[in-house]
């Protein structure tokens, strides 16, 4: 019996000792995490940590001009941002549609699309790409984000920022932005001019003052044309009349307008009724609502006053 008890005590002591050692090791490991040390960090792959490379916008003596960033080689054009071959891109166009669009943007083979000008250097009269509903909705989205703050949601130059400007901002509903002109000094009606302005901004003739910043950093070529298409929609809706609406859609528009008018009238009536009820509750009680005063005692006829 005593032998069994001794063995039990020995086993318990060993278990306790093992547990204490494990806890000490664990505490020691956690204590090292985040601690500062003067020793250099361990490098398991030194060739990756200390590889020779140039960071953007840095200087180097390796090249004669001292710049680490290099210009593309002469007479070369970027083909793709991904290592894909022509066979891969053109062999499965449905899968590679985004890569093909990226390739077209890099090649910039159509000057009209990417510059807004024709071969003679004149601004294009019309948008050189097909316009569909998706493009118009994209243009509306980009216009409301980047343009409406100054030019207003309706394109009238009365945006929240535009109204604080030191001079009136352009109103896209002015005739010079709509009516064709043969005067080369009035290019505002041309789609190519609006495209170029959206991307590059507006400068004074001497090129010293920037009256409007360019938005090429936010609007790529396709988005810029989408914005121009949406500006044309704003102009049409501003100048249009009810007669321009197709008959098939006119009934729907009239029904929606009537429903909106009825809802507005109902809301106004409810507000007026509530105001009247609140005013009635706030009025003081009228004199007729007060209890009548008790009449004063009068002496009986033929009797004198107090004895």
Legacy VTK file of the C-alpha trace (Angstrom):
# vtk DataFile Version 3.0
C-alpha trace
ASCII
DATASET POLYDATA
POINTS 307 float
0.000 0.000 0.000
2.759 2.426 0.955
4.667 1.491 -2.197
1.663 2.346 -4.322
1.256 5.669 -2.569
4.943 6.489 -3.137
4.678 5.662 -6.822
1.562 7.820 -7.057
3.355 10.746 -5.439
6.337 10.308 -7.756
4.095 10.244 -10.830
2.226 13.351 -9.696
5.498 15.176 -9.075
6.786 14.310 -12.546
3.542 15.433 -14.140
3.629 18.722 -12.233
7.254 19.274 -13.204
6.512 18.599 -16.853
3.566 20.991 -16.800
5.670 23.683 -15.151
8.388 23.314 -17.782
5.850 23.521 -20.591
4.291 26.638 -19.105
7.690 28.251 -18.639
8.618 27.557 -22.248
5.299 28.952 -23.461
5.642 32.084 -21.381
9.157 32.530 -22.627
8.061 32.333 -26.240
5.207 34.776 -25.810
7.464 37.162 -23.958
9.766 37.435 -26.981
7.019 38.507 -29.383
7.188 42.233 -30.027
10.270 42.800 -27.886
12.948 45.117 -29.217
16.451 43.816 -29.734
19.736 45.277 -30.959
20.576 42.143 -32.923
19.813 42.166 -36.664
16.781 40.085 -37.718
17.339 36.567 -38.935
17.281 36.276 -42.718
16.216 32.902 -43.973
16.484 34.028 -47.623
19.130 36.774 -47.733
19.164 36.907 -51.510
15.483 37.928 -51.486
15.795 40.424 -48.627
18.896 42.108 -50.001
18.314 41.793 -53.734
19.524 44.588 -55.956
16.633 46.640 -57.306
15.572 50.185 -58.056
12.560 51.785 -56.501
10.360 54.267 -58.412
11.598 57.856 -58.703
15.078 57.036 -57.358
18.541 57.990 -58.583
21.239 55.666 -59.843
24.685 56.026 -61.340
24.177 52.948 -63.488
22.550 54.925 -66.316
24.049 58.014 -67.891
21.015 60.209 -67.143
21.035 59.171 -63.463
17.400 58.002 -63.465
16.340 54.573 -62.270
13.034 54.707 -64.160
13.468 54.097 -67.874
11.542 55.247 -70.917
10.196 52.564 -73.293
12.635 51.541 -75.976
12.385 53.522 -79.211
9.806 52.283 -81.730
8.202 49.875 -79.269
4.580 49.775 -78.127
3.260 48.111 -74.994
1.270 45.024 -75.912
-0.245 43.805 -72.649
0.030 44.165 -68.912
-0.176 40.384 -68.538
2.202 37.794 -70.070
-0.297 36.545 -72.658
0.502 35.637 -76.247
-1.457 36.673 -79.300
-2.727 33.109 -79.640
-4.078 33.179 -76.086
-5.753 36.554 -76.495
-7.297 35.934 -79.892
-7.964 32.222 -79.480
-10.585 32.729 -76.770
-11.946 36.269 -77.172
-14.845 35.753 -74.761
-12.495 34.859 -71.922
-9.883 37.425 -72.920
-12.268 40.337 -73.555
-10.873 42.457 -70.714
-7.293 41.736 -71.806
-8.144 42.603 -75.413
-9.689 45.910 -74.300
-6.551 46.606 -72.290
-4.443 45.770 -75.332
-6.424 48.233 -77.477
-5.947 50.947 -74.848
-2.200 50.360 -74.874
-1.871 50.319 -78.643
-4.035 53.456 -79.147
-4.294 52.670 -82.831
-7.388 54.867 -83.399
-6.291 58.486 -83.012
-9.861 59.770 -83.210
-10.949 57.739 -80.184
-7.905 58.525 -78.062
-7.361 62.190 -78.968
-10.785 63.472 -80.012
-9.304 64.861 -83.247
-9.376 63.857 -86.895
-6.417 63.426 -89.240
-6.245 67.173 -89.869
-6.033 67.961 -86.181
-9.592 69.343 -85.942
-11.833 68.370 -83.059
-14.366 65.710 -83.979
-17.942 66.821 -84.501
-19.466 63.592 -83.201
-18.538 60.815 -80.781
-16.501 58.228 -82.733
-17.865 55.195 -80.853
-21.266 53.538 -80.684
-23.548 54.926 -77.970
-25.928 52.625 -76.102
-27.898 52.696 -72.857
-25.068 51.153 -70.832
-22.720 53.883 -72.024
-25.197 56.617 -71.098
-25.690 55.172 -67.623
-21.935 54.987 -67.164
-21.638 58.581 -68.321
-24.304 59.674 -65.862
-22.447 57.930 -63.043
-19.093 59.504 -63.908
-20.629 62.948 -64.526
-22.384 62.962 -61.159
-19.160 61.979 -59.402
-16.577 64.184 -61.110
-18.445 66.975 -62.919
-21.650 67.825 -61.062
-19.885 69.468 -58.099
-18.970 72.395 -60.351
-21.194 72.064 -63.426
-24.355 71.049 -61.550
-26.443 67.893 -61.850
-28.256 69.465 -64.812
-25.094 70.780 -66.480
-26.108 74.397 -65.944
-22.915 75.446 -64.127
-24.690 75.837 -60.782
-23.086 73.080 -58.757
-22.306 73.601 -55.073
-18.666 74.360 -55.864
-19.430 76.210 -59.089
-21.637 78.719 -57.298
-18.698 79.704 -55.094
-16.384 80.294 -58.062
-14.946 83.720 -58.762
-16.682 83.827 -62.166
-19.708 82.033 -63.697
-18.944 78.525 -64.908
-19.983 77.343 -68.378
-23.584 76.363 -68.917
-23.786 73.397 -71.287
-27.228 74.597 -72.398
-25.812 77.728 -74.008
-26.040 77.782 -77.794
-22.271 77.662 -78.288
-22.241 74.135 -76.813
-25.087 72.987 -79.066
-25.356 74.958 -82.304
-22.942 74.172 -85.116
-20.542 76.982 -85.980
-18.089 77.371 -88.820
-16.006 79.763 -86.745
-12.795 77.929 -85.757
-12.693 80.045 -82.585
-15.951 78.468 -81.382
-15.201 74.744 -81.047
-17.359 74.213 -77.931
-20.163 72.524 -79.899
-17.858 69.733 -81.055
-17.811 66.448 -79.132
-14.064 66.204 -79.613
-13.531 69.552 -77.899
-15.577 68.503 -74.869
-13.678 65.199 -74.742
-10.307 66.958 -74.874
-11.401 69.445 -72.208
-12.652 66.745 -69.850
-9.334 64.918 -70.081
-6.870 67.813 -70.257
-8.634 70.768 -68.632
-8.825 74.412 -69.732
-5.821 76.735 -69.955
-5.471 80.383 -70.808
-4.186 81.076 -74.358
-0.676 81.748 -73.078
-0.691 78.464 -71.147
0.174 80.063 -67.823
-3.131 79.681 -65.940
-5.144 76.518 -65.477
-8.822 77.497 -65.342
-10.032 73.908 -65.019
-7.972 70.841 -64.088
-7.932 67.851 -66.393
-9.575 64.633 -65.221
-7.556 62.110 -67.221
-6.465 60.587 -63.908
-10.098 59.746 -63.113
-11.730 59.460 -66.548
-10.175 57.023 -68.971
-10.871 57.409 -72.682
-14.060 55.346 -72.604
-15.455 57.096 -69.533
-14.696 60.501 -71.039
-16.722 59.705 -74.158
-19.503 58.344 -71.942
-19.590 61.662 -70.070
-19.849 63.587 -73.353
-22.725 61.361 -74.441
-24.513 62.051 -71.168
-23.996 65.806 -71.560
-25.815 65.533 -74.887
-28.655 63.752 -73.075
-28.873 66.594 -70.569
-29.063 69.087 -73.413
-31.814 67.158 -75.184
-33.868 66.797 -72.023
-33.456 70.513 -71.263
-34.587 71.644 -74.702
-37.169 68.941 -75.256
-40.934 69.222 -74.855
-43.736 66.825 -74.045
-44.341 66.346 -77.753
-40.913 64.701 -78.052
-41.986 61.805 -75.810
-43.148 58.667 -77.676
-46.876 58.079 -77.334
-46.290 54.624 -75.857
-44.409 56.158 -72.937
-46.485 59.298 -72.508
-49.330 57.525 -70.673
-46.892 56.021 -68.210
-45.260 59.396 -67.588
-48.650 61.089 -67.121
-49.763 58.402 -64.651
-46.564 58.754 -62.672
-46.910 62.554 -62.630
-50.531 62.309 -61.440
-49.575 59.850 -58.690
-46.797 62.163 -57.540
-49.154 65.178 -57.546
-51.810 63.261 -55.587
-49.246 62.126 -53.027
-47.991 65.690 -52.626
-51.533 67.036 -52.179
-52.334 64.354 -49.595
-49.147 65.123 -47.669
-49.913 68.862 -47.692
-53.496 68.248 -46.474
-52.271 65.986 -43.674
-49.734 68.599 -42.600
-52.407 71.353 -42.641
-54.828 69.225 -40.603
-52.151 68.465 -38.033
-51.190 72.124 -37.770
-54.840 73.080 -37.215
-55.261 70.414 -34.545
-52.099 71.529 -32.753
-53.223 75.146 -32.889
-56.612 74.236 -31.397
-54.939 72.437 -28.503
-52.697 75.393 -27.807
-55.531 77.975 -27.561
-56.590 79.037 -23.983
-60.097 78.190 -22.789
-62.792 80.771 -23.661
-64.561 82.737 -20.901
-67.802 80.808 -21.446
-65.994 77.624 -20.497
-65.133 78.948 -16.990
-67.468 78.181 -14.047
-69.856 81.074 -13.166
-68.890 83.209 -10.193
-71.101 82.829 -7.099
-73.270 85.926 -6.739
-72.728 88.107 -3.621
-75.234 87.899 -0.766
-77.898 90.610 -1.009
-79.880 91.944 2.028
-83.562 91.016 2.171
-86.052 93.612 1.043
-87.154 95.965 3.860
-84.351 94.989 6.182
-81.403 97.017 7.037
-77.917 96.071 6.977
-75.926 94.527 9.707
-77.338 94.818 13.153
LINES 1 308
307 0 1 2 3 4 5 6 7 8 9 10 11 12 13 14 15 16 17 18 19 20 21 22 23 24 25 26 27 28 29 30 31 32 33 34 35 36 37 38 39 40 41 42 43 44 45 46 47 48 49 50 51 52 53 54 55 56 57 58 59 60 61 62 63 64 65 66 67 68 69 70 71 72 73 74 75 76 77 78 79 80 81 82 83 84 85 86 87 88 89 90 91 92 93 94 95 96 97 98 99 100 101 102 103 104 105 106 107 108 109 110 111 112 113 114 115 116 117 118 119 120 121 122 123 124 125 126 127 128 129 130 131 132 133 134 135 136 137 138 139 140 141 142 143 144 145 146 147 148 149 150 151 152 153 154 155 156 157 158 159 160 161 162 163 164 165 166 167 168 169 170 171 172 173 174 175 176 177 178 179 180 181 182 183 184 185 186 187 188 189 190 191 192 193 194 195 196 197 198 199 200 201 202 203 204 205 206 207 208 209 210 211 212 213 214 215 216 217 218 219 220 221 222 223 224 225 226 227 228 229 230 231 232 233 234 235 236 237 238 239 240 241 242 243 244 245 246 247 248 249 250 251 252 253 254 255 256 257 258 259 260 261 262 263 264 265 266 267 268 269 270 271 272 273 274 275 276 277 278 279 280 281 282 283 284 285 286 287 288 289 290 291 292 293 294 295 296 297 298 299 300 301 302 303 304 305 306
